[in-house]
Amino acid sequence: MKYSVFLATIIFLMFLPNAANASCRATDKLCVMNQIKETAFAIENKDRRNKTLANLTKSYTQLGHESKALALINDISSPDMKASAIRNVGMTAAFSKWRTADGYRDRARYKRLFENLKSKTEEIKHPPSYAISYTYIAMAQAYAHDYDSADTTAREMKNEALRHKAYAEIADIQAKRGQYDKTMETISKIGSKSYKDKIYGRVARIFSERGMIENAYQTADKIGNAFAKAQILQTILSAEQEELLSE
């Protein structure tokens, strides 16, 4: 009799719906994300599994669960996908504009996040993925308005070409915000004259598009290469003339 009751109980439990495997409510985003995570681990194709996990880090960060996103990076086996995940977390956090209870930018939370992202980067053994991860972190810090930290991150980069790229990306962000002085200060840290000329030209166009014509001309005037300088000045002039014709 006791054995029959025990057997009946086991059979009942086998067919009892498991709350952990039940479908999530559409409004329970964290449940959906956890479901994606569990599903991702069942994907046999390594590249697809890594891509799914990297994409999920963005969603976790958007919801404010950056610790879950950071932990997920450990489960990504591909160095380039780890770098993509680091970019997802950093950039998503920057655009989320995290605030403290009194409405100020949550500097401590951002600092903690970027330090953790650097720690994750240090675990990457593939040099190109390692270097580009630092570029992504510097960009995210700039988007988060933490230019001092972005500058520190760029200076720490050992790869000269990618260090210059990091400064270029920071300058782009500052130019798009109309911050002429900060933009010029950042570009001055680029060691390559030819690359510096290229970035002066790029941000001159940005200032021109923003209607900051005087700043656009000032920036173009800093270009050392005569041909490149003439081309950018002509571009700014032509844009002005087209605008006048359209009025």
N, C-alpha and C positions, 0 to 999 in steps of 0.2 A: 504493500500500500504506500509506504513512504517513498519507495523507489519510483512509483507511478507519479506521485505528486511532484517529486524532484524533476523527473523527465518532462512533465507537462510545463513546469516553470521554465526550464531551459528552452523548450520550443517556443513558449510565449515571448521570452526575452529576445530570441533570435529574430522574431518578426516585429518586435516593437520598434517604431521609428526612432532613429538616433538623432537627437537634437543637433549634434555637431554636424551631421550630414544633411540635415533638412535644408530646403531652399530658404534663402534669405528674403526678408521683406525688402522691397525696393528702397525704402527710406533708411534702411540700416546699411550705410555705405561701408562701415568697417567690416561688417559680416561679409559683404560682397567681396571686399578686398582679401579677406582671409580665405574666402572660397577660391578666389583666383590663385592665391598662393599655393593652396593645397593641390589645385588642378595643375598648376605649373610643374610641380614636382613629379606629376604623372606623365609629363611630356617626355617621350623617349629621345627625340631629336635634341641634341645638346644645344645647338645654335638657337632653336626656337624656344627652348626652355630658358636660356639666358636672356633672350630678347624680352620674353614675357615678364621675367623677374625684374629686368631693368625698367620696363615701362611701369611696373607696379610701384617702384620706389617713388615715382612722381605722384601717384595717387595717394600713397600714404602721407607724403609730405604736405600735399594740398590740404589734407584733413587734419594736419597738425600732429601726426604721428611720425615725426622724423626719426625717432629711436627705432621704430619698426623698419623704416626705410633703410637706415644705416645697417641694421642687423641683416637685412636681406642681401646687401652687397656681398656679404660673406659667402652666400650660396651661389653666386655667379662665378662660373669657372673661367670664362673668357676675359682676358685683360682689357680688350677694347670695349667689351660690354660693361665691365666694371667702371671704366672711364665714363661711359655713357650714363651709367647709373649715378655716378658722382656729379656729373653735369645736371642730371634731372633733379637731384635733391637740392643742390646749391641754387640753381636758377629758379626752381619752384619756390623755394624759401624766400629768395630775394623779392620775387614778384608778389608773394603773399603778404608782404609788409607787416610782419609780426609786431605787435604792440604790447606794452605792459598795461596793467589795469588802469593806470592814469593817462594812457593815450600816447606815451612816448615810444619811440622805436626800441624794441627789446634787444639792446646791445649785448647783454649777457647771453641770451639765447642764441643770437647769431654767432657770437664768438665761440660758444661751445660747439655749435654745429660745424663751423668751418675748421675748428681744431680737430674734430672727429673725422671730417672729410680728408684732412691732410693725413691723419693716421691711416685711413683706409688706402690712400694713395701710396703711402710708404710700403704697403703690403704688395703692391703691384711690381712684379719682377721684369715685366716687358718694358724696356726703355721708352719707346714711342708713346705707349699708353700711359706710362708713368708721367711723362713730360706734359702730355696734353691734358691730363687730369689737373695738374697745377694751373694750366691756362684757364680751364673751366672754373676753378675755384677763384682765381683772381677776377674773372669776369663777374661771377656771382657776387663777390664782395663789392665790386664797383656798382653793380645794379642795386645792391643793398645800401648804397651811399656810404660805404665804409672804404673810402679811398686810401686811407693810411694802411689798412690791412691788405688791400689789393696791391699796393705798392710793395709792401713787405713780401707778399707771396711771389710777385714777379721777380724781385731781387734775389729770392732764394733759388730760383730756377737755374739749373746748371747748363741746360741747353740754350745757347745764345740766341739761335733763330727763334725758338719758341718763347724765350724771354721777351724778345722784341715784339713778337706777335701778341703776347699778353699786354704789353704796354699799348700797342696799337688798338686792341679791343677796348681797353680802359679809356683811351682817348676818344674813340668813337662814341662810347656811352656818354662821356662828359660833353662832347660836341653836340650830341642830340639833345642834351639838356640845356644847351646854350651857355655852357660854362667855359668861356674862352680862355681865361687865365689858367684854370686847372688843366685844360686840354693842352695848352702850350707847355706847361710844366711837365706833363706826362710824356709828351713827344720828345722833349729834350733829353729824356733818359734812354732813348733808343740809340745804340752805339753805331749802327750802320748808317752812313750818310745817304746811300741810295734808298734804303728802306725808309729812312726818316723823310726823304723827299716824297716818297710814295704816300706816306700817311698825312703829310702836310696837304697834299693834293686831295686826298680823300676827305679830310675834315673841312677843307675849304669848300668843297661841294656841299657838305652837310650844312655849313653856316649859310651858304648861298640859298639852299632850299628852305632854310628857316627864316629867310629874309634878313639875316645878319650880314648885309653886304659889305660893310666896312671891315668887319672881322674876317670875312671871306677873303678880301683883298689883302689884308694884313698877313693872313696865313699863307696865301699864295706867294707873297713877296719873300717868304722865308725859304722857298725852294731853291736849292743850289744849282740844279741842272737847268740850263737856259731853255732847252726845248720843252721840258716838262713844265717849267714855270709859265712859258708862253701859252701852252695848251690849256692850263688851268685858268689863267687870266682870261683867255678867249671864251672858255666855257662859262665863266661867271658873267662876262660881258654879254654874251649871246642870250643867256637866261634872262638878264635884265631887259634886254631889247625885246625879246619875245613877250615878256610880261607887259611891257608898255604897249605893244601892238595889240594885245588882247583886251586892253582896257576900252 
